[in-house]
Amino acid sequence: MRHRADLTQAEIVKALRYVGCQVFHIGRPCDLLVRRAGRLWLIDCDGVTKHRQRDRKQLEAFAQWGVVLVKTPQEALHAVAL
């Protein structure tokens, strides 16, 4: 199944890049790999709807890897300590 970007992802990426983050779209198990000041974050843009739910494997990977779920650009900036 092809990965589709969540509706908020473009705004979140724009905000992160605006403050100097490097952002890489990785798709699975989460949406983004973000680098700032020598640190890395795994971020998932939370656009889950009744038509698109996270599966068990994805949730397990989030827990193991410390993936941060964000819904807004402000939450993403907070996640990377800004």
Number of C-alpha atoms within 10 A of each C-alpha: 3 5 9 8 13 15 13 15 21 12 13 22 21 13 17 21 14 10 11 11 19 16 20 13 14 14 14 11 18 21 22 23 17 20 18 16 9 5 9 14 17 22 24 23 25 18 15 12 9 5 5 8 10 11 8 9 10 14 14 12 14 18 11 9 13 12 19 19 18 20 17 16 19 14 16 22 17 11 15 19 8 10
